[in-house]
Structures are given as C-alpha cells and as structure tokens.
Amino acid sequence: MTYDAEVLVVGCGNVLFKDDGFGPATIDEIEKHLKERPLPDNVMTIDAGTSAPHYLFSLPNPMWKKIIILDIANFGGKPGDIKILSKDEMPVGKYQDPHSISVVDPLDELDDVEIVVIACQPEKVSSPFVEYGLCDSVKEGMSKAIDLVYEEVNI
C-alpha cells in the first residue's frame, strides 16, 4: 500500500495489550464517523498497529508534509490525559517493536515532515499478557485526541 497524502494520521500500538491499543482504536473511531465529520482530501488515516517503524516511516514519500501519530506515552499525567508532543519530547521508554526497532528513530530521517504526537497517558499496558480493550479512562480521552487531530488538519 502506498501512503499518498500530504497529511498522515497514524494510530500506533498493539490492541492485544490493553491501553497500548489507543492509537488503532482512535483511528477506528475517526473512520467510523467520517460521513458526519469528514477529513480533507489530503489527509489519510492509517491503523499502523505495531508495524509503524518497520513499514510506514521507513518508506517516506516526498508528498508528506505532516504526520500526526496517535500513541500512548508515559508523560506523567493521569490515565486518559492527552498531550501533544513533538518527536523530541517523547519520553524515553519502551517504544520498540518486538525486533528492537524504536518507533521514534525512523522519524529522525523525515527532516522535511512536521511530526506531531498526540499522546495518551495509559492506565494499564498488559504486555506480555493479552488483555483486549481500553481502560475507561483511556476511552474517555479518545474524544479529546480526535478533536486535536481535526485541529491539526485545520478543521
């Protein structure tokens, strides 16, 4: 699949590990409501799951102007809090896929692309144990994250 859009809205995370599924769940919620709340034609939503560093950001497209990433981050907030971070503000942590590739490292190669991270403070990440579904606090934070996506794409 090619990602031919000026703006990418990318949900990262693993839905099998509780709140780590925040990014994909938020993309799903945006896509469910596109008829009532459309995005501009130059915006593409992507449920990248756990593949973001491998497949998406390592295959840059000169068309890209902005990437908005939806993911969890431990920034010291209350569970469900939403915060906008630059890639340089991402807290040091376990932002690696199973093959030890950092999620943020490939972003360093995208010099001409604005990177915005809409981060949610998780309540529980169940890894390595499978526990499907988001905690209520994180579900409640999704609406603010979605509003921030629309602000970032100038709607």
matplotlib code that plots the C-alpha trace (Angstrom):
import matplotlib.pyplot as plt

x = [0.0, 1.2, 0.6, 0.0, -1.3, 0.1, -1.0, -1.0, -2.9, -1.3, -2.5, 0.3, 0.0, -1.0, -4.7, -3.8, -2.1, -4.9, -4.2, -1.5, -4.3, -5.2, -3.8, -5.6, -8.8, -8.7, -8.2, -11.1, -13.3, -12.3, -13.1, -16.5, -17.6, -16.1, -19.5, -20.5, -17.1, -15.1, -11.4, -9.8, -8.9, -5.2, -5.5, -5.1, -5.8, -3.7, -4.1, -0.4, -0.7, 2.7, 4.2, 4.8, 8.6, 9.1, 6.8, 5.5, 8.1, 10.9, 9.3, 9.0, 7.0, 8.1, 4.4, 4.2, 4.1, 2.8, 2.5, 0.1, 0.8, -1.7, 0.0, 0.4, 3.3, 4.2, 4.5, 3.4, -0.2, -3.3, -4.6, -6.5, -4.8, -4.0, -0.9, 0.6, 4.3, 7.0, 9.0, 11.9, 9.6, 8.6, 9.6, 12.3, 10.7, 9.9, 8.9, 10.2, 8.7, 9.4, 12.5, 14.0, 13.4, 12.4, 9.2, 10.8, 14.1, 12.8, 11.1, 14.5, 15.0, 11.9, 13.6, 11.0, 8.0, 6.2, 5.8, 3.1, 2.4, -1.0, -0.2, -2.4, -1.3, -2.1, -3.6, -2.6, -0.4, -0.8, 2.2, 3.3, -0.2, -3.0, -5.8, -8.0, -9.8, -9.0, -9.4, -12.4, -10.0, -8.3, -11.6, -12.7, -9.5, -10.2, -12.6, -10.1, -7.5, -9.9, -10.6, -6.9, -6.5, -9.1, -7.4, -4.0, -5.5, -7.1, -10.7]
y = [0.0, 3.5, 6.4, 9.1, 12.0, 15.3, 14.5, 11.1, 10.4, 7.2, 5.1, 3.1, 0.4, -3.2, -3.8, -7.0, -5.2, -3.1, 0.7, 0.1, -0.2, 3.5, 4.5, 1.9, 2.4, 6.1, 5.7, 3.3, 5.8, 8.6, 6.3, 5.3, 8.9, 10.2, 10.8, 13.1, 14.6, 14.3, 14.9, 16.9, 15.0, 15.5, 13.5, 9.7, 7.7, 4.6, 1.9, 1.1, -1.2, -2.4, -2.1, 1.7, 1.7, -1.2, -0.4, 3.1, 5.6, 3.8, 4.2, 8.0, 9.8, 13.2, 14.1, 14.0, 17.4, 16.3, 13.1, 13.0, 10.0, 8.7, 6.6, 6.1, 7.7, 7.9, 11.6, 11.7, 12.6, 11.0, 7.9, 9.2, 12.6, 13.7, 15.7, 17.0, 16.2, 16.7, 13.6, 15.1, 15.4, 11.7, 10.3, 7.7, 4.3, 1.1, 2.5, -0.5, -3.3, -6.9, -6.7, -3.8, -1.1, 2.2, 3.8, 7.3, 6.5, 6.3, 9.7, 11.3, 10.6, 12.7, 16.1, 17.9, 16.5, 18.0, 15.4, 15.7, 13.1, 13.1, 11.0, 9.4, 8.6, 4.9, 3.3, -0.2, -1.9, -5.7, -6.8, -9.6, -10.8, -10.5, -8.2, -6.7, -3.4, 0.0, 1.1, 3.5, 6.5, 6.0, 5.6, 8.9, 10.6, 9.5, 12.3, 15.0, 13.2, 13.1, 16.9, 17.5, 15.6, 17.8, 20.9, 19.7, 19.3, 22.7, 21.8]
z = [0.0, -0.8, 1.5, -1.0, 1.1, 2.4, 5.9, 7.6, 10.8, 12.1, 15.0, 16.6, 19.2, 19.9, 20.6, 22.4, 25.3, 26.9, 26.6, 24.1, 21.6, 22.0, 18.6, 16.5, 18.5, 17.9, 14.1, 14.1, 15.9, 13.4, 10.4, 11.8, 11.8, 8.5, 7.0, 9.8, 10.3, 7.1, 6.8, 4.0, 0.8, 1.5, 4.8, 5.1, 8.3, 8.9, 11.6, 11.7, 14.7, 15.6, 12.1, 12.1, 12.4, 10.0, 7.1, 7.3, 8.4, 6.8, 3.4, 3.1, 0.4, -0.8, -0.8, 3.1, 4.8, 8.2, 10.2, 13.2, 15.4, 17.9, 20.6, 24.3, 26.2, 29.9, 30.3, 34.0, 33.5, 34.9, 33.0, 29.9, 29.8, 26.3, 25.4, 22.2, 22.0, 19.3, 18.4, 20.5, 23.6, 23.5, 26.9, 26.9, 27.3, 25.6, 22.2, 20.4, 18.4, 19.0, 16.8, 18.9, 16.4, 18.0, 16.9, 17.0, 15.3, 11.8, 12.3, 12.6, 8.9, 7.9, 8.0, 5.9, 7.6, 10.6, 13.2, 15.9, 18.5, 20.2, 23.2, 25.8, 29.3, 29.7, 32.8, 32.0, 29.4, 29.9, 27.9, 27.8, 28.8, 26.3, 27.6, 24.9, 25.3, 26.6, 30.2, 30.7, 31.4, 28.1, 26.2, 27.8, 26.5, 22.9, 22.1, 23.1, 20.9, 18.0, 18.4, 18.4, 15.1, 13.5, 14.8, 13.5, 10.0, 10.3, 10.6]

ax = plt.figure().add_subplot(projection="3d")
ax.plot(x, y, z, "-o")
ax.set_aspect("equal")
plt.show()
